[in-house]
Amino acid sequence: MARLVIWQGRCRTLYRGAIGHEVVAVPRLFVALDLPASVKKSLEPLAKGLGDVRWLSSDQQHLTLRFIGDVDNGALHDVAETLATVPAQPFQLTLRGLGHFPPRGEPRVLWVGVEKNAELASLKRRIDRALREVEVPPETRKFAPHVTIARIRAPLSPTRLGTYLMRHSLYRSEPLPVSSFHLYSSWLRSDGAEHQLEASYELVPGIDDFD
């Protein structure tokens, strides 16, 4: 199983109400892989050549394995504990190609894709299985692994977007090692979301491989 190596479990107080009651923030949780600095560096040349978009900073770039959503502090602890039961070995993956969500209609998110990877798909299934044990509702969307690099704030002309995607269509990262996954909380700010690490899990070499 994964080895829990960091546990930062917490919940924040945002402010005190008029009669002294504390109002506590409820975090939005997600499970993700971090990217090494060298891969983030390779993404930097992609962050130009479009109109009114918000390019994500390097500390916001990650590969989401599972969006969990709003939870209270008790549920956060349950989620953190169950993820430590996920069995998986270290592996490698490669980022490749660009695209946008939604694939049809007005684009809102620009992303870098991931080459097909059986180990990644297996890790995703095991995380989903573990989360079912603590009654986290299943995701309804099909898993489409990607790294978000920009959020599009205003409509882009199809020609401009098409030219950008064609220019960077051959993007391919170096193989990146995956030796851990992480539980993050997301806190909304006026300038975008702030992500805070809640727990980290090492993938253990030699563990029995099963789905």
C-alpha positions in Angstrom: 0.0 0.0 0.0 1.0 3.6 -0.3 3.1 5.0 2.6 1.7 8.2 4.2 4.7 10.4 4.6 3.1 13.9 5.2 -0.1 14.7 7.0 -1.0 18.3 7.5 -4.7 17.8 8.3 -6.3 21.1 9.2 -9.3 23.3 8.6 -9.2 27.1 8.5 -11.2 29.8 10.4 -11.9 32.6 8.0 -13.5 35.2 10.3 -15.6 35.7 13.4 -19.2 36.7 13.0 -20.9 39.7 14.6 -21.8 37.7 17.7 -18.5 36.0 18.0 -19.2 32.7 16.2 -16.4 31.3 14.2 -17.1 30.7 10.5 -15.0 27.9 9.3 -13.8 27.4 5.7 -14.7 24.1 4.0 -11.9 23.0 1.7 -12.4 21.5 -1.8 -10.2 18.4 -1.9 -8.4 16.7 -4.9 -5.8 14.0 -5.4 -3.0 14.8 -7.8 0.5 14.1 -9.1 3.1 16.8 -8.8 5.4 17.7 -11.8 9.1 17.9 -11.5 10.8 21.3 -12.0 12.3 20.3 -15.3 8.8 19.4 -16.8 7.3 22.7 -15.5 10.2 24.5 -17.2 9.4 22.7 -20.5 5.8 24.1 -20.2 7.0 27.8 -20.0 7.3 28.3 -23.8 3.6 27.3 -24.1 2.5 30.2 -21.9 2.2 32.9 -24.7 0.6 33.6 -28.0 -3.1 33.8 -27.0 -5.4 36.6 -26.0 -7.2 37.1 -22.7 -6.2 34.0 -20.8 -4.9 33.4 -17.3 -1.7 31.3 -17.5 -1.4 29.1 -14.4 1.7 29.6 -12.3 4.1 26.6 -11.9 2.8 26.0 -8.3 -0.7 25.4 -9.7 0.4 22.9 -12.4 -0.4 19.3 -11.5 -2.1 16.2 -12.9 -5.4 15.7 -11.1 -6.3 12.0 -10.4 -9.5 12.7 -8.6 -11.6 15.7 -7.7 -13.3 15.1 -4.4 -15.0 18.4 -3.7 -16.1 20.1 -0.5 -15.6 18.2 2.8 -15.5 19.1 6.5 -12.5 18.4 8.7 -13.7 15.0 9.8 -14.2 13.8 6.3 -10.8 15.2 5.3 -9.2 12.9 7.9 -11.1 9.8 6.6 -10.1 10.6 3.1 -6.4 11.0 4.1 -6.4 7.7 5.9 -8.1 5.7 3.2 -5.7 6.9 0.5 -2.9 5.3 2.6 -4.4 1.9 1.7 -3.9 2.4 -2.1 -1.5 -0.3 -3.4 0.8 1.0 -6.2 4.4 0.9 -7.4 6.4 3.8 -8.9 6.2 4.3 -12.6 6.9 6.8 -15.4 4.6 8.9 -17.6 5.0 11.4 -20.4 3.1 14.6 -21.2 2.2 15.0 -24.8 0.1 17.3 -27.0 -2.3 20.1 -26.3 -6.1 20.5 -26.3 -9.0 22.4 -24.6 -12.2 21.8 -22.6 -14.8 21.6 -23.7 -13.7 19.9 -26.9 -16.6 21.5 -28.7 -18.0 24.9 -28.1 -16.4 27.9 -26.5 -13.1 26.8 -24.9 -12.6 27.6 -21.2 -9.5 25.5 -20.3 -6.3 24.9 -22.1 -4.4 21.7 -21.2 -1.4 19.5 -22.0 -2.3 15.8 -22.4 -0.7 12.6 -21.2 0.4 9.6 -23.3 -1.7 6.5 -22.7 -0.3 4.8 -19.6 -1.6 1.6 -18.0 0.0 2.3 -14.6 -1.6 5.7 -14.4 -5.0 4.2 -15.2 -4.5 1.5 -12.6 -3.5 4.1 -9.9 -6.6 6.1 -10.7 -8.9 3.0 -10.3 -7.3 2.1 -7.0 -7.8 5.6 -5.7 -11.4 5.6 -6.7 -11.9 2.2 -5.0 -10.3 3.5 -1.8 -12.5 6.6 -1.8 -15.7 4.5 -2.1 -14.8 2.9 1.2 -15.3 6.3 2.9 -18.5 7.0 0.9 -17.1 9.6 -1.5 -19.5 9.8 -4.4 -18.1 8.4 -7.7 -17.1 10.8 -10.5 -19.5 11.0 -13.4 -17.0 12.2 -15.9 -14.6 9.9 -17.8 -11.0 10.2 -16.6 -9.1 12.3 -19.1 -5.6 12.9 -17.6 -4.2 16.3 -18.3 -2.3 19.3 -16.9 -4.2 22.6 -17.0 -2.0 25.4 -18.2 -4.4 28.2 -18.8 -8.0 29.4 -18.2 -9.6 31.3 -21.0 -11.3 34.4 -19.9 -12.7 35.8 -23.1 -13.7 34.1 -26.5 -10.8 33.3 -28.8 -11.0 33.4 -32.5 -10.9 29.8 -33.9 -8.1 30.9 -36.2 -5.9 32.2 -33.4 -6.6 29.1 -31.2 -6.0 26.7 -34.1 -2.7 28.4 -35.0 -1.6 28.2 -31.3 -2.5 24.5 -31.1 -0.8 23.6 -34.4 2.4 25.5 -33.4 2.7 23.4 -30.2 1.2 20.1 -31.5 4.6 18.3 -31.2 5.1 19.2 -27.5 6.3 16.1 -25.6 7.9 16.2 -22.1 10.7 14.1 -20.9 9.5 10.9 -19.1 8.7 11.9 -15.6 9.0 9.6 -12.6 5.9 9.1 -10.4 7.0 8.0 -6.9 4.1 9.6 -4.9 0.7 11.1 -5.1 -0.8 13.9 -3.0 -4.0 15.1 -1.3 -4.5 18.8 -1.8 -7.1 21.3 -0.6 -8.1 24.2 -2.8 -9.1 27.6 -1.3 -10.7 30.2 -3.6 -9.0 33.7 -3.8 -9.8 36.7 -5.8 -6.8 36.0 -8.1 -7.5 32.3 -8.4 -7.3 29.1 -6.3 -4.6 28.5 -3.7 -3.6 24.9 -3.3 -2.4 23.5 0.0 -0.8 20.2 0.6 -2.7 18.1 3.1 -1.0 14.7 2.7 1.5 12.8 0.6 1.8 9.1 -0.2 4.9 7.3 -1.4 4.4 4.5 -4.0 6.2 1.5 -2.7 8.5 -0.6 -5.0 7.8 -4.3 -5.0 4.3 -4.2 -3.7 1.9 -6.8 -5.1 0.4 -5.5 -8.3 -3.4 -6.0 -8.5 -6.5 -4.3 -9.6 
